[in-house]
Amino acid sequence: METFQSIIFDSHDEQFRCPQGAIAQGDSLVLRIFVSRALSPYGVTLRLWKDDQEFLYNMIRTNSFDHTPYGDFLEEYSINVSCETLGLMWYCFIVNTPVKPLYCLNNPSLLGGKGDVCESIDYNRSFQITVYKNDFTTPLWAKGATMYQIFPDRFYKKGGFLSKKHENLHENWFDEPDYKIDQALGYYPANDFFGGNFKGIEEKLDYLKSLNVDVVYLNPVFEAFSNHRYDTGDYETVDSLLGTNEDFIHLLKSAKKKGIRIILDGVFSHTGSDSKYFNRNGNYNTLGAYQSKDSPYYDWYDFEEFPNKYDSWWGVWSLPCVKELTPAYMDYILKNKNSIIKRWIKAGLSGWRLDVADELPDEFLVELRKCVKEADADALILGEVWEDASNKVSYNELRKFLWGEELDTVMNYPLKNAIVDFLTEKISANDFKLRVLSLRENYPESTFYCLMNFLSTHDSERILTRLCTSAENMLREEQAVYVPDEDTFIKAKALSKLAALIVFMLPGMPCIYYGDEAGLTGLKDPFNRKTFPWGKEDNELMDWYKTVSNLRNEILKEGKLYIDTAGSLLSIRRSLKGKWRYALINPTDTTVETLLDISYFRNAPELLCDTGCGVQFSLRENGYYLLLPPRSAAVFK
């Protein structure tokens, strides 16, 4: 194994890979590599892999340097890579020396960055190039927008219950959600309701504006049996507990007047068994697929043995899967003049969040994009993907989410996981940096700048609780009664403030899951879906979320990203037109003192905010010093 200094490549550095990020179809990518003269190199070969074909190209020796920031006595080799076809390409380097060939490969984590120098080849450790359509764009309004996610039943109830269609209605807003398995049904039915409604959301629009919210993402609102409403009963009608279709449209218009857009959860991989399409319970005045093979909806579903044995989502019989490419289903959801996708956009919706996007066929997503953009070219298509969406494989197929023909952007689960791992000391600051820059390397820039960057969702533990513990090995009964000790909670609260700062400093759409800013706690579903604690908010956290949301301006929405580390210390810098925002974050249990790099500042650094833990900032003979107490952060301009 050679040392890193003998062969130098860093895919996260523009000196070696330019431009950064995914490449538009038809553009070219410049790759450079430095090789030590001590190796007596007589050439470097670029090994490129595309669509199961191998291509070998001789790189050009372009320069010789005695001294560089990367090392001394180096030879530079470069090549222009033409990116003509959509999809993924993979590359690595073969350095030819008189003794033996050496290989410069991706690191074992496959996150890009500094190349590993190896004596044997492993093609699975190649670097990635994503090539997307050259006319691909995302809505400008989404670039850096502040998002707020609402689980409608639990945000705010204005007035009494709007419907009595369910029996299990909590009169006390502060009750704990039901969580026990229904033995008769064989699963947790999620059929208890608190009565949050559209008029309640509308009444709190000014509250959302106080957090500088630009866009609200609503979990499903259509008629359904459950409180989460992922078991759609009727795509054409909102749930009566939330209000009427007219109430929903009024909310869309009221929000728009205040400069707030609304996007909606679209559940198109399955319906509810209790729906007008399947109608297993006979509650609808339609001929459902469960009732007869003559049903107009029969071809939507996949019956193995009619009527009781059918394909269902993760084996849950109340969620029968649809065959998305069935022409009648495609027409109803996408293609018709007044299709579900189009009618709600025309009513004022600003886009769709696609539930389980990796379970929707590529052909369906391509057609969905056409139909959404036909209804409103400025509407957003946000996909639920839990991994790196650029190289996601589902059902043994490489997905085409970010090739410019399907999604605009995705939920940034890799970032959420990286933040939790970093703040709980499972990974280093440098590992965190690699994870973020890997996404920047693999995603189109317009996607990267409107990623949904979140800390909690309805599907994951609340960030405040996740920083105390994990629900991974806990029974539901244990999650229901979990309360951290005081010291653990105080530590988690301080770390949660750092987590919020990170998502508001990074490119993308920082998203607040309703109640995180007020100190809501909870492990997994349904404990992460408690009611908003109106009147019982954690004022310290509320103030902090308002502080970090107030930081958002064009620099943080559009500015270039730089991430640096110094031991356990993380710095995030954003720059736009010569102006900077600069955050330093200390997640450890010890005090850290650091010297600020004055090259970032034309004048004396101005402290914009800190976490209120005794951060000290001073000018000494050789520069500006910052003293960061345990679990603290400071932001400068």
Disulfide bonds with the S-S distance in Angstrom:
none
